[in-house]
């Protein structure tokens, strides 16, 4: 079974996020081949002739609650933000999908050319310099370095980044960077209850303060409610938003990036339509 999630963000541009039940991204090469085929006369760069259902604005943000989720395909020039409160499982997902160890001090570049950024990388790099200082006093330095890493990574290839998502100014800044660098922003939300987040913090051995935990949880509830209006409620210009709970996200087996996703999903080219 296949399901297609479309979350348009503007009248002039619609973007797609595809879910496949294939255990491995074997359909990616076929998608890339189809994307290289000549476009219909008058079609804009990167788009085929879209059926009506793809041109109409989405009225809500779909969530995965039926099909077994196996993988996701994004355009290559994308910033995918893996968001959630501390302890939701963001770093765990990055380790499982991209093979990072969690002790790196630099941005990880995978064999497929994906730059993977975890906030722990910045903390590990600064540790030898500031480790004797109580962490709450230099946490803000970690946040600044983490943002700088994300900005530096937007250089043409796909980027997957760990970001809690609960800080509005950071979301706006990342949206602005994507616009300036001609990137698409896609959002993956890992929705954890405060109790689940606390368990996750205990399991990783790093707990945030009670005050910080409550602040993140309160902001996350507001963000989750606002995001039901569409991905632009998360950040201006965001192209898609997908929400998982902590149990459902374990079914996500891979993330791939290919050019011309919309052309690959155009009718008459072997892809099933949403339904």
C-alpha positions as CSV (number, residue, x, y, z in Angstrom):
1,X,0.0,0.0,0.0
2,X,1.2,3.5,-0.8
3,X,0.0,6.8,0.5
4,X,1.0,10.3,-0.6
5,X,0.9,13.3,1.6
6,X,0.6,16.7,0.0
7,X,0.8,19.9,2.0
8,X,0.8,22.9,-0.4
9,X,2.2,26.1,1.0
10,X,1.6,28.5,-1.9
11,X,-0.5,28.7,-5.0
12,X,2.5,28.7,-7.3
13,X,4.3,25.7,-5.8
14,X,3.2,22.4,-4.5
15,X,5.5,19.9,-3.0
16,X,5.2,16.2,-2.1
17,X,6.2,13.8,0.6
18,X,5.9,10.1,-0.3
19,X,5.5,7.1,1.9
20,X,6.4,3.7,0.6
21,X,5.9,0.2,2.2
22,X,9.1,-1.0,0.5
23,X,11.5,-2.2,3.2
24,X,14.4,-0.6,1.3
25,X,14.3,2.5,-1.0
26,X,14.5,0.4,-4.1
27,X,12.0,2.6,-5.9
28,X,14.2,5.7,-5.6
29,X,16.2,4.9,-8.8
30,X,13.0,4.5,-10.8
31,X,11.8,7.8,-9.4
32,X,15.0,9.5,-10.4
33,X,14.8,8.1,-13.9
34,X,11.3,9.3,-14.4
35,X,12.2,12.7,-13.0
36,X,14.8,13.0,-15.8
37,X,12.2,12.5,-18.6
38,X,11.2,15.6,-20.7
39,X,8.6,17.8,-19.0
40,X,5.3,18.5,-20.8
41,X,5.2,21.6,-22.9
42,X,4.6,24.7,-20.7
43,X,5.5,22.9,-17.4
44,X,7.5,24.8,-14.9
45,X,11.0,23.6,-13.9
46,X,10.7,20.7,-11.5
47,X,7.0,20.0,-12.1
48,X,5.0,17.9,-14.4
49,X,1.4,18.5,-15.4
50,X,-0.3,18.1,-12.0
51,X,-3.7,16.5,-11.5
52,X,-6.4,18.6,-9.9
53,X,-6.1,17.0,-6.5
54,X,-2.4,18.2,-6.4
55,X,-3.3,21.7,-7.3
56,X,-6.0,22.4,-4.7
57,X,-4.9,23.7,-1.3
58,X,-4.8,21.2,1.6
59,X,-7.4,21.9,4.2
60,X,-5.6,20.2,7.1
61,X,-2.3,18.6,8.0
62,X,-2.5,14.9,7.4
63,X,-1.0,12.5,9.8
64,X,0.0,8.9,9.3
65,X,-2.5,6.7,11.0
66,X,-3.4,3.9,8.6
67,X,-0.7,2.7,6.2
68,X,2.4,1.1,7.6
69,X,5.1,3.7,7.3
70,X,8.3,2.4,5.8
71,X,10.1,5.4,4.2
72,X,10.0,9.0,3.1
73,X,11.2,10.7,-0.1
74,X,12.0,14.4,-0.2
75,X,13.6,16.7,-2.9
76,X,17.4,16.8,-2.6
77,X,17.5,20.5,-1.8
78,X,15.6,20.1,1.4
79,X,16.1,20.9,5.1
80,X,14.3,18.3,7.1
81,X,13.8,19.3,10.7
82,X,13.3,16.5,13.2
83,X,11.5,18.2,16.0
84,X,10.2,17.4,19.5
85,X,10.7,18.3,23.1
86,X,13.9,17.1,24.9
87,X,13.6,13.4,25.3
88,X,11.1,12.8,22.5
89,X,13.6,10.6,20.5
90,X,15.1,13.0,17.9
91,X,18.7,11.8,18.4
92,X,17.6,8.2,18.6
93,X,15.9,8.5,15.2
94,X,18.9,10.1,13.6
95,X,21.2,7.4,14.9
96,X,18.8,4.7,13.7
97,X,18.3,6.1,10.2
98,X,21.7,7.6,9.4
99,X,24.1,5.5,11.5
100,X,25.6,8.4,13.5
101,X,27.1,7.3,16.8
102,X,26.1,10.2,19.0
103,X,29.6,11.1,20.0
104,X,30.6,13.1,17.0
105,X,31.9,16.7,17.3
106,X,31.3,17.7,13.6
107,X,28.4,17.6,11.2
108,X,28.1,14.0,9.7
109,X,28.2,13.6,6.0
110,X,26.7,10.3,4.9
111,X,27.7,8.2,1.9
112,X,24.6,9.5,0.1
113,X,25.6,13.1,0.6
114,X,23.2,13.9,3.4
115,X,24.4,16.3,6.1
116,X,23.1,15.1,9.5
117,X,23.2,17.6,12.4
118,X,22.6,16.8,16.0
119,X,22.8,19.4,18.7
120,X,25.0,17.0,20.7
121,X,27.8,17.5,18.1
122,X,28.1,21.2,19.2
123,X,28.0,20.2,22.9
124,X,30.7,17.6,22.4
125,X,32.9,20.1,20.5
126,X,32.6,22.7,23.2
127,X,33.0,20.2,26.0
128,X,36.8,20.2,26.2
129,X,36.8,24.0,26.3
130,X,33.9,24.7,28.7
131,X,33.3,21.4,30.4
132,X,34.4,22.6,33.8
133,X,31.7,25.4,33.7
134,X,28.2,24.3,34.7
135,X,26.4,23.4,31.5
136,X,23.4,25.8,32.1
137,X,25.8,28.7,31.8
138,X,27.0,27.8,28.3
139,X,24.0,26.1,26.9
140,X,23.3,29.2,24.9
141,X,26.7,28.8,23.2
142,X,25.7,25.3,22.1
143,X,22.5,26.7,20.6
144,X,24.3,29.4,18.7
145,X,26.9,26.9,17.3
146,X,24.1,24.5,16.4
147,X,22.4,27.2,14.4
148,X,25.6,28.1,12.7
149,X,26.1,24.5,11.7
150,X,22.7,24.3,10.1
151,X,23.3,27.6,8.2
152,X,26.6,26.3,7.0
153,X,25.2,23.0,5.8
154,X,22.7,24.6,3.4
155,X,25.1,24.5,0.5
156,X,23.2,22.4,-2.1
157,X,22.8,18.9,-0.7
158,X,20.1,17.6,1.7
159,X,20.2,18.4,5.3
160,X,18.5,16.6,8.3
161,X,18.8,18.5,11.5
162,X,17.8,17.9,15.2
163,X,15.8,20.9,16.4
164,X,13.3,21.0,19.3
165,X,11.1,23.5,17.4
166,X,9.7,25.2,20.4
167,X,11.5,28.5,19.9
168,X,9.6,30.7,17.5
169,X,12.5,33.0,16.6
170,X,14.7,30.0,15.6
171,X,11.9,28.7,13.4
172,X,11.6,32.0,11.6
173,X,15.4,32.3,11.2
174,X,15.6,28.8,9.7
175,X,12.8,29.7,7.3
176,X,14.6,32.8,6.2
177,X,17.8,30.9,5.7
178,X,15.9,28.3,3.5
179,X,14.4,31.1,1.5
180,X,17.8,32.8,0.9
181,X,19.5,29.5,0.0
182,X,16.6,28.3,-2.1
183,X,15.9,25.3,0.2
184,X,12.6,23.6,1.0
185,X,11.8,23.2,4.7
186,X,10.1,20.0,5.7
187,X,9.1,19.2,9.3
188,X,8.9,15.9,11.1
189,X,7.3,16.2,14.5
190,X,7.8,13.5,17.2
191,X,4.9,14.1,19.6
192,X,5.7,12.9,23.1
193,X,3.8,13.4,26.3
194,X,5.7,15.1,29.1
195,X,5.9,11.8,30.9
196,X,7.3,10.1,27.8
197,X,9.8,12.9,27.4
198,X,11.0,12.5,31.0
199,X,11.5,8.8,30.5
200,X,13.5,9.6,27.4
201,X,15.7,12.1,29.3
202,X,16.3,9.5,32.0
203,X,17.2,6.8,29.5
204,X,19.8,9.0,27.8
205,X,21.2,10.2,31.1
206,X,20.6,13.9,30.4
207,X,17.7,15.7,32.1
208,X,16.7,19.3,31.5
209,X,15.5,21.3,34.5
210,X,11.9,21.1,35.6
211,X,11.3,24.7,34.6
212,X,12.8,24.1,31.1
213,X,10.8,20.8,30.8
214,X,7.5,22.6,31.5
215,X,8.4,25.5,29.2
216,X,9.1,23.1,26.3
217,X,6.0,21.1,27.0
218,X,3.8,24.2,27.1
219,X,5.2,25.6,23.9
220,X,5.0,22.2,22.2
221,X,1.3,21.9,23.0
222,X,0.7,25.3,21.4
223,X,2.8,24.5,18.4
224,X,1.1,21.1,17.9
225,X,-2.4,22.8,17.9
226,X,-1.3,25.6,15.6
227,X,0.3,23.1,13.2
228,X,-3.1,21.6,12.4
229,X,-3.7,24.7,10.3
230,X,-0.8,23.7,8.0
231,X,3.0,23.6,7.8
232,X,3.2,27.4,7.5
233,X,2.0,27.6,11.1
234,X,5.2,25.9,12.1
235,X,7.4,28.3,10.1
236,X,6.8,30.6,7.2
237,X,7.2,28.8,3.9
238,X,7.4,25.3,5.3
239,X,6.4,22.9,2.6
240,X,5.2,19.9,4.6
241,X,4.6,18.7,8.1
242,X,4.3,15.1,9.4
243,X,3.5,14.2,12.9
244,X,4.3,10.9,14.6
245,X,3.9,9.7,18.2
246,X,6.9,8.0,19.8
247,X,5.6,4.5,19.0
248,X,4.6,5.3,15.3
249,X,8.0,6.9,14.5
250,X,9.7,3.5,15.1
251,X,8.0,2.3,11.9
252,X,10.0,4.8,9.9
253,X,12.7,2.8,8.2
254,X,14.5,5.3,5.9
255,X,14.6,8.8,4.4
256,X,15.8,9.4,0.9
257,X,16.3,12.5,-1.2
258,X,15.8,12.6,-5.0
259,X,15.4,15.4,-7.6
260,X,12.1,15.9,-9.3
261,X,9.8,14.2,-6.8
262,X,6.7,15.9,-8.2
263,X,7.4,14.7,-11.7
264,X,8.0,11.2,-10.4
265,X,4.5,11.3,-8.9
266,X,2.7,12.7,-11.9
267,X,-0.1,10.5,-13.3
268,X,0.6,8.0,-16.0
269,X,4.0,7.2,-14.7
270,X,3.3,4.2,-12.6
271,X,2.7,5.8,-9.2
272,X,-0.5,5.2,-7.2
273,X,-2.5,8.2,-6.1
274,X,-3.5,9.0,-2.6
275,X,-6.6,7.4,-1.5
